[in-house]
């Protein structure tokens, strides 16, 4: 039932959001060089990797010029990218991942392999379900970039505090999830 709901909602949303997608694509291309979409390998259900889609919000070679996590004042973020991140519009292409069955509308957020491997035991439980576009951690850490920006060691802050809390929230979701 949940998968059918995901398909119907993702298809409908993609149809109605097509004009916004086209506008965002034009703005990204006018603002900076590079592709419209950002693709990154994330771990999906059953530890199957997939390419998550987002609108590109950083300079084209950002992956080779900085850390894995992004800070609020990260100089790699483009002007249009800053707006897309603040409004979360950069996340909308994940509707394609939902439609393809790689993600769900609601479920634990997918993480990169490096962090999944570091917390392997926890993710054995979490990745029994499709990762989602949104979850409790997405709401709690809506301003994650600003939180990490205020840390002396953002990578350590993420691994020692933010990610364990996200994992706890994901497990809480699994224990209490229902279709509603």
C-alpha positions as CSV (number, residue, x, y, z in Angstrom):
1,X,0.0,0.0,0.0
2,X,2.8,2.4,0.9
3,X,4.6,1.7,-2.4
4,X,1.5,2.4,-4.4
5,X,1.0,5.6,-2.5
6,X,4.6,6.6,-3.2
7,X,4.2,6.0,-6.9
8,X,1.0,7.9,-7.2
9,X,2.2,10.9,-5.2
10,X,5.6,11.0,-6.8
11,X,4.2,10.9,-10.3
12,X,1.6,13.5,-9.5
13,X,4.1,15.8,-7.9
14,X,6.6,15.4,-10.7
15,X,3.8,16.3,-13.2
16,X,2.7,19.4,-11.3
17,X,6.3,20.5,-10.4
18,X,7.6,20.2,-14.0
19,X,7.4,24.0,-14.6
20,X,9.3,24.6,-11.3
21,X,11.9,22.0,-12.3
22,X,12.4,23.8,-15.6
23,X,12.7,27.2,-14.0
24,X,15.2,25.9,-11.4
25,X,17.2,24.2,-14.2
26,X,17.5,27.5,-16.1
27,X,18.5,29.4,-13.0
28,X,21.2,26.8,-12.1
29,X,22.7,27.0,-15.6
30,X,22.6,30.8,-15.6
31,X,24.3,30.9,-12.2
32,X,27.2,28.5,-12.7
33,X,28.9,26.0,-14.9
34,X,28.0,22.3,-14.5
35,X,25.1,19.9,-14.7
36,X,21.6,20.7,-13.3
37,X,21.5,17.7,-11.1
38,X,23.9,16.5,-8.4
39,X,24.2,12.7,-8.1
40,X,25.7,11.0,-5.1
41,X,25.9,7.3,-4.2
42,X,23.8,6.6,-1.1
43,X,23.0,3.3,0.6
44,X,19.5,2.1,0.1
45,X,17.3,-0.7,1.3
46,X,19.2,-3.9,1.9
47,X,22.5,-2.0,1.5
48,X,21.9,-1.5,-2.2
49,X,23.7,1.6,-3.4
50,X,21.8,4.1,-5.6
51,X,22.3,7.5,-7.0
52,X,20.3,10.1,-5.1
53,X,19.3,13.1,-7.2
54,X,19.3,16.7,-6.1
55,X,19.4,20.0,-7.9
56,X,23.1,21.0,-7.9
57,X,23.7,23.7,-5.3
58,X,27.5,23.8,-5.3
59,X,30.2,24.6,-7.8
60,X,30.8,21.8,-10.3
61,X,34.0,20.4,-8.8
62,X,32.9,20.8,-5.2
63,X,33.4,17.1,-4.4
64,X,37.2,17.4,-5.1
65,X,37.5,20.8,-3.3
66,X,36.3,20.2,0.2
67,X,34.8,18.0,2.8
68,X,32.0,15.5,2.5
69,X,29.7,17.5,4.8
70,X,28.5,21.0,3.9
71,X,28.6,23.9,6.2
72,X,26.3,26.9,6.1
73,X,29.0,29.4,5.0
74,X,30.6,26.9,2.6
75,X,32.2,28.9,-0.3
76,X,31.4,26.1,-2.7
77,X,27.6,26.8,-2.5
78,X,26.4,28.9,-5.5
79,X,24.1,31.9,-5.2
80,X,21.1,30.0,-6.6
81,X,22.2,27.0,-4.5
82,X,21.9,28.9,-1.3
83,X,18.3,29.7,-2.0
84,X,17.5,26.1,-3.1
85,X,19.0,24.8,0.1
86,X,17.2,27.2,2.3
87,X,13.9,26.4,0.7
88,X,14.7,22.6,0.4
89,X,13.8,22.9,-3.3
90,X,17.1,21.1,-4.1
91,X,15.6,17.9,-2.6
92,X,12.6,17.7,-5.0
93,X,14.4,15.6,-7.7
94,X,14.3,12.8,-5.2
95,X,10.7,12.4,-6.3
96,X,12.4,10.6,-9.3
97,X,14.2,8.2,-6.8
98,X,10.8,7.6,-5.1
99,X,9.1,6.9,-8.4
100,X,11.9,4.4,-9.4
101,X,11.5,2.6,-6.0
102,X,14.9,3.5,-4.6
103,X,13.3,5.8,-2.0
104,X,10.0,6.4,-0.2
105,X,8.4,9.7,0.6
106,X,8.8,9.0,4.3
107,X,11.5,6.9,5.8
108,X,15.0,7.2,7.3
109,X,17.2,9.5,5.2
110,X,19.8,7.7,3.1
111,X,23.4,8.1,4.1
112,X,26.7,7.8,2.2
113,X,28.6,4.5,2.4
114,X,31.4,5.9,4.6
115,X,29.0,6.6,7.5
116,X,26.9,3.5,6.9
117,X,30.0,1.4,7.3
118,X,31.0,3.2,10.5
119,X,27.6,2.4,12.0
120,X,27.1,-0.9,10.2
121,X,25.1,-2.6,13.0
122,X,22.7,0.2,13.3
123,X,22.1,0.4,9.5
124,X,21.4,-3.4,9.4
125,X,18.1,-2.5,11.1
126,X,17.5,0.9,9.4
127,X,18.1,-0.3,5.9
128,X,15.4,-3.0,6.1
129,X,13.1,-0.2,4.7
130,X,13.5,2.1,1.8
131,X,15.1,5.4,2.7
132,X,12.9,8.4,2.6
133,X,12.8,12.0,1.3
134,X,11.9,13.1,4.8
135,X,11.9,11.8,8.4
136,X,12.1,13.0,11.9
137,X,15.8,13.8,11.6
138,X,15.1,15.9,8.6
139,X,12.8,18.0,10.7
140,X,15.1,18.2,13.7
141,X,18.2,18.9,11.7
142,X,16.6,21.2,9.1
143,X,19.5,23.6,9.8
144,X,22.2,21.0,10.1
145,X,24.6,23.1,8.1
146,X,24.4,25.9,10.6
147,X,24.8,23.5,13.5
148,X,28.0,22.1,12.0
149,X,29.2,25.5,11.0
150,X,29.3,26.5,14.7
151,X,31.5,23.5,15.6
152,X,35.3,23.6,15.9
153,X,35.4,20.2,14.2
154,X,32.4,19.7,12.0
155,X,33.3,16.2,10.8
156,X,33.7,15.0,14.4
157,X,30.5,16.8,15.5
158,X,28.6,15.0,12.8
159,X,30.0,11.5,13.5
160,X,29.9,11.8,17.3
161,X,26.7,13.7,17.9
162,X,24.5,14.4,14.9
163,X,24.6,11.1,13.1
164,X,24.0,9.0,16.3
165,X,21.0,11.1,17.0
166,X,19.8,10.7,13.4
167,X,20.2,6.9,13.8
168,X,18.2,7.0,17.0
169,X,15.4,8.9,15.3
170,X,15.4,6.5,12.4
171,X,15.1,3.5,14.8
172,X,12.3,5.3,16.6
173,X,10.6,5.7,13.2
174,X,10.9,2.0,12.5
175,X,9.4,1.1,15.8
176,X,6.4,3.4,15.4
177,X,5.8,3.7,11.7
178,X,2.5,3.1,10.1
179,X,0.9,4.0,6.8
180,X,-0.7,7.1,8.4
